[in-house]
Amino acid sequence: MSSSYPLDNSQGHNLRRLFVLRNLTIGWEIVTVAVTHIGIGIALPLWPLAAMIATHAGINLLTWQRLRHDVRITDRELLAQLILDVAVFTTLLYLTGGATNPFAWFYLLPVIIAATVLPRSYAWAMAAITTLCYSYLMIYYVPLPGMGSLHHEGFGLHIFGMWFGFVVSAMLIAHFVADMAHTLRERDHKLAQIREQALRDERLVALGTLAAGAAHELGTPLATMAILSGEMQQDYPKDRFEDLFDRLTILDEQITRCKDALSVISASAGEIRAESGHPMSIDRYLKNILGQWREQRPGVSLDYRQGGHSPASRIIAERTLSQALINILNNAADASPDRIEVDARWDASELVFQVLDHGDGLAPHAETLIGKAPFSTKDQGLGIGLFLAQATIRRLGGKMTLFNHEGGGACTRIALPLLVP
């Protein structure tokens, strides 16, 4: 039997355990019937009992077939499996004395399982189902020879006490055990989030170390290139070599961009505080960001819309945030070289900044990787742009989500907190 389930398919593992428990239960049913009928000498309806035990085995065989396939097991399916067990157990008890059967307390087992591994609403549903079945067996059942009747006053009170104790136990289990199990699941979920965040932070630390080394190594050749570019502009003046001078000017601008990018890396590495931004009105800040981006990508048409409170709220303008937003705009322009759309809306406490492109959109597997690890769909991309952008936005208390929008292409939605007046 295959046991290779996805890591998040915990109910698949629980169903596998239920399959093993059901095998033990079927063996216990066979042994109990044999001992009662042959050893103790109590006459039992063997054929109906054999049919129900065979039905139980058939259900478990279908479960085994289900477990052989690598499929996701839902909470509802696991609840249905437990209900089938309760139905078989109720029929067996009906044929063997009903509520007078000393094994009636076994109804607690599916309640405990449901309270432990299923949501609270399902645990309460299982408690209600088992209580109804137990109550039914108080009235309707096939009496066993020598076991007495519920109409006998003393024996009836004893059976009623067993029933009442079961109902109270089922309710307590459904309430307290389900709550404790829910708390444990929430704790495990939070721990998983913390571990995931620690892994992301570890990657960021590694990237920061590599960035500091790269900044140190690239500083000298860039300075040399800047000197040579300036000397060549002097050697080839514009009035004599206009075309070459224009190309050298472009080269000098690109060297300056590289030096600015290295200064941001150096700031992140601690040479100056990258966090040392200054308050700026949100409309002015966005105007500056979009202006810087237009200088880099003059060939891309930008459809910009904005709206918000007036006077505009303020934001902490820092270089790492500016670089993150420009990086996101560049990614959109790479996917949609002709036109991108930007929509900025803000109120007194939050900015919502959306960038929409008209490219091919996000692949299904991309949404699970973006922000968790370096990832790129570009042939020459390093995959760290969005990773670092999301880390920067998260550090500032914001949130970034990516999704495909109805008109085609991808949408990057950024929510950032603003300075409270």
KAZI-V368884 format. One record per backbone hydrogen bond with DSSP energy under -1.0 kcal/mol. CO is the residue of the C=O (numbers start at 1). NH is the residue of the N-H. Records with the same first field share a line. If there is no record, write none. Layout:
CO->NH, NH
This chain:
3->5
6->9
8->10
9->13
10->14
11->15
12->16
13->17
14->18
15->19
16->20
17->21
18->22
19->23
20->24
21->25
22->26
23->27
24->28
25->29
26->30
27->31
28->32
29->33
30->34
31->35
32->36
33->37
34->38
35->40
36->42
44->46
45->49
46->50
47->51
48->52
49->53
50->54
51->55
52->56
53->57
54->58
55->59
56->60
57->61
58->62
59->63
60->64
61->65
62->66
63->67
64->68
66->69
69->71
74->78
75->79
76->80
77->81
78->82
79->83
80->84
81->85
82->86
83->87
84->88
85->89
86->90
87->91
88->92
89->93
90->94
91->95
93->98
94->142
97->100
98->101
101->104
103->106
104->107
105->108
106->109
108->112
109->113
110->114
111->115
112->116
113->117
114->118
119->123
120->124
121->125
122->126
123->127
124->128
125->129
126->130
127->131
128->132
129->133
130->134
131->135
132->136
133->137
136->139, 140
137->99
142->97
144->147
149->152
152->156
153->157
154->158
155->159
156->160
157->161
158->162
159->163
160->164
161->165
162->166
163->167
164->168
165->169
166->170
167->171
168->172
169->173
170->174
171->175
172->176
173->178
175->179
176->180
177->181
178->182
179->183
180->184
181->185
182->186
183->187
184->188
185->189
186->190
187->191
188->192
189->193
190->194
191->195
192->196
193->197
194->198
195->199
196->200
197->201
198->202
199->203
200->204
201->205
202->206
203->207
204->208
205->209
206->210
207->211
208->212
209->213
210->214
211->215
212->216
213->217
214->218
215->219
218->222
219->223
220->224
221->225
222->226
223->227
224->228
225->229
226->230
227->231
228->232
229->233
230->234
231->235
232->236
237->241
241->245
242->246
243->247
244->248
245->249
246->250
247->251
248->252
249->253
250->254
251->255
252->256
253->257
254->258
255->259
256->260
257->261
258->262
259->263
260->264
261->265
262->266
263->267
264->268
265->269
266->271
273->276
275->277
278->317
280->315
281->285
282->286
283->287
284->288
285->289
286->290
287->291
288->292
289->293
290->294
291->295
292->296
293->297
297->300
301->340
303->342
305->344
307->346
313->282
314->419
315->280
317->278
318->322
319->323
320->324
321->325
322->326
323->327
324->328
325->329
326->330
327->331
328->332
329->333
330->334
331->335
332->336
338->301
340->303
341->356
342->305
343->354
344->307
345->352
349->418
350->347
351->416
352->345
353->414
354->343
355->412
356->341
363->366
366->369, 370
369->372, 373
383->375
384->388
385->389
386->390
387->391
388->392
389->393
390->394
391->395
392->396
393->398
394->397
399->415
401->413
403->411
405->408
409->405
410->357
411->403
412->355
413->401
414->353
415->399
416->351
